[in-house]
Amino acid sequence: MIADPHTVHADPRMRALGEIAVRVTLEPWALSRLHHQAWLAEGLTDEDILHAIMLSAYFGHLNRIADAVAVPLDYVVQLTVPATDPRVPALAPSPVAVTGRPAIDPARRPATVAALAAWRTYMFDRDAPLTRRQRTVLARWVSHYLGDGGISSPDDLTANPIDTALRQLAEVVTLAPWQLADATFTTLRSHGLDDAALFDACAVASSAGTFSRITVALAAMGRDRA
Amino acid sequence: MGLPYFGYAESTGMLRDIYDRMRERPMPPVYRPAHGGAPGIIQAHSLDPALIPKVFGTSTTLNGAGPLAWPERELINATTSRLNQCLY
């Protein structure tokens, strides 16, 4: 399964959970009511599905931060870890903006909703190292790439060279985090951003991605078709 | 390569306090690194110590309560990581 995440499990419940992780990671905007109904038919409950969506979106943040700092694996694994391939093409951006009510109310996990809200406030409600405006630029581009129609379009923000570089960083963090490398940060460094500010930018983009993936997946499951 | 991060021995102030608090969290032994410090994924956030409790507080709500069982959560985490071309 780790070698090939598209492996089809014999157990319907595990198969459905694996598919949720695949969809949330690759194309949350492409979900529909049909997926929701299929997962229910395979034995999952709405609580299972909500838990799986939030967990996959959350783990995507850990992946992105691990990539940003290139932290080495430091725990024992039982299996040989397959090699990752930095040449893998970027994920496709969403072709649509998804809006609508969530098919499953996230308030069914009140502790997680509260924790995400505290995380969101920390990410967006401060002016250092990045400014609020720069945080907004990053979050709007991330939302754009993920099809989060509940967030304003990034196009109404006046572009300057730093905005352009932030957009490029948001794109890599969201759609190709495995390509994060020193070169990714060259332009922003040339504009004066230090390590703390660069990490802040990665964390804002990654966090925004977690929040938008959950929102988009839940809203997309309320539609008849993608 | 990538951005820098700081282990326990290099930590001071708020980061040291947070590392100490994170060490007290309940954690399955398999997740405790042999080096005895904070797990690498926590160290990965060390450029912004105040972010650590926000991120891992969310983890507690997702991994400390069901309905999904531990193997099911690991299936989701491993699938997500593999698709993101990440070892973590």
Chai-1 contact restraints between the chains, C-beta under 6 A:
chainA,res_idxA,chainB,res_idxB,connection_type,confidence,min_distance_angstrom,max_distance_angstrom,comment,restraint_id
A,I2,B,A78,contact,1.0,0.0,6.0,A-B,restraint_1
A,I2,B,R82,contact,1.0,0.0,6.0,A-B,restraint_2
A,P5,B,T79,contact,1.0,0.0,6.0,A-B,restraint_3
A,P5,B,R82,contact,1.0,0.0,6.0,A-B,restraint_4
A,P5,B,L83,contact,1.0,0.0,6.0,A-B,restraint_5
A,L17,B,E72,contact,1.0,0.0,6.0,A-B,restraint_6
A,L17,B,L75,contact,1.0,0.0,6.0,A-B,restraint_7
A,L17,B,I76,contact,1.0,0.0,6.0,A-B,restraint_8
A,G18,B,L75,contact,1.0,0.0,6.0,A-B,restraint_9
A,G18,B,T79,contact,1.0,0.0,6.0,A-B,restraint_10
A,A21,B,I76,contact,1.0,0.0,6.0,A-B,restraint_11
A,A21,B,T79,contact,1.0,0.0,6.0,A-B,restraint_12
A,A21,B,T80,contact,1.0,0.0,6.0,A-B,restraint_13
A,T25,B,T80,contact,1.0,0.0,6.0,A-B,restraint_14
A,T25,B,L83,contact,1.0,0.0,6.0,A-B,restraint_15
A,E47,B,P67,contact,1.0,0.0,6.0,A-B,restraint_16
A,D48,B,P67,contact,1.0,0.0,6.0,A-B,restraint_17
A,H51,B,P67,contact,1.0,0.0,6.0,A-B,restraint_18
A,H51,B,L68,contact,1.0,0.0,6.0,A-B,restraint_19
A,A52,B,I76,contact,1.0,0.0,6.0,A-B,restraint_20
A,L55,B,L62,contact,1.0,0.0,6.0,A-B,restraint_21
A,L55,B,R73,contact,1.0,0.0,6.0,A-B,restraint_22
A,L55,B,I76,contact,1.0,0.0,6.0,A-B,restraint_23
A,S56,B,I76,contact,1.0,0.0,6.0,A-B,restraint_24
A,S56,B,T80,contact,1.0,0.0,6.0,A-B,restraint_25
A,Y58,B,L62,contact,1.0,0.0,6.0,A-B,restraint_26
A,F59,B,N77,contact,1.0,0.0,6.0,A-B,restraint_27
A,F59,B,T80,contact,1.0,0.0,6.0,A-B,restraint_28
A,G60,B,T80,contact,1.0,0.0,6.0,A-B,restraint_29
A,L62,B,I41,contact,1.0,0.0,6.0,A-B,restraint_30
A,L62,B,Y88,contact,1.0,0.0,6.0,A-B,restraint_31
A,N63,B,S81,contact,1.0,0.0,6.0,A-B,restraint_32
A,N63,B,N84,contact,1.0,0.0,6.0,A-B,restraint_33
A,N63,B,C86,contact,1.0,0.0,6.0,A-B,restraint_34
A,N63,B,Y88,contact,1.0,0.0,6.0,A-B,restraint_35
A,I65,B,A44,contact,1.0,0.0,6.0,A-B,restraint_36
A,A66,B,A44,contact,1.0,0.0,6.0,A-B,restraint_37
A,A66,B,C86,contact,1.0,0.0,6.0,A-B,restraint_38
A,A66,B,Y88,contact,1.0,0.0,6.0,A-B,restraint_39
A,D67,B,C86,contact,1.0,0.0,6.0,A-B,restraint_40
A,A68,B,G2,contact,1.0,0.0,6.0,A-B,restraint_41
A,A68,B,L3,contact,1.0,0.0,6.0,A-B,restraint_42
A,V69,B,G2,contact,1.0,0.0,6.0,A-B,restraint_43
A,V69,B,L3,contact,1.0,0.0,6.0,A-B,restraint_44
A,V69,B,Y5,contact,1.0,0.0,6.0,A-B,restraint_45
A,V69,B,A44,contact,1.0,0.0,6.0,A-B,restraint_46
A,A70,B,M1,contact,1.0,0.0,6.0,A-B,restraint_47
A,A70,B,G2,contact,1.0,0.0,6.0,A-B,restraint_48
A,V71,B,G40,contact,1.0,0.0,6.0,A-B,restraint_49
A,V71,B,A44,contact,1.0,0.0,6.0,A-B,restraint_50
A,L73,B,L87,contact,1.0,0.0,6.0,A-B,restraint_51
A,D74,B,P33,contact,1.0,0.0,6.0,A-B,restraint_52
A,D74,B,G40,contact,1.0,0.0,6.0,A-B,restraint_53
A,Y75,B,P33,contact,1.0,0.0,6.0,A-B,restraint_54
A,V81,B,L87,contact,1.0,0.0,6.0,A-B,restraint_55
A,T84,B,Q85,contact,1.0,0.0,6.0,A-B,restraint_56
A,V88,B,Q85,contact,1.0,0.0,6.0,A-B,restraint_57
A,A111,B,T61,contact,1.0,0.0,6.0,A-B,restraint_58
A,T112,B,T61,contact,1.0,0.0,6.0,A-B,restraint_59
A,A115,B,G57,contact,1.0,0.0,6.0,A-B,restraint_60
A,A115,B,T58,contact,1.0,0.0,6.0,A-B,restraint_61
A,A115,B,T61,contact,1.0,0.0,6.0,A-B,restraint_62
A,L116,B,T58,contact,1.0,0.0,6.0,A-B,restraint_63
A,A118,B,K54,contact,1.0,0.0,6.0,A-B,restraint_64
A,W119,B,K54,contact,1.0,0.0,6.0,A-B,restraint_65
A,W119,B,T58,contact,1.0,0.0,6.0,A-B,restraint_66
A,Y122,B,K54,contact,1.0,0.0,6.0,A-B,restraint_67
A,P177,B,N84,contact,1.0,0.0,6.0,A-B,restraint_68
A,W178,B,Q85,contact,1.0,0.0,6.0,A-B,restraint_69
A,D182,B,M1,contact,1.0,0.0,6.0,A-B,restraint_70
A,D195,B,L3,contact,1.0,0.0,6.0,A-B,restraint_71
A,D195,B,P4,contact,1.0,0.0,6.0,A-B,restraint_72
A,A196,B,L47,contact,1.0,0.0,6.0,A-B,restraint_73
A,L198,B,L3,contact,1.0,0.0,6.0,A-B,restraint_74
A,F199,B,L3,contact,1.0,0.0,6.0,A-B,restraint_75
A,F199,B,L47,contact,1.0,0.0,6.0,A-B,restraint_76
A,F199,B,D48,contact,1.0,0.0,6.0,A-B,restraint_77
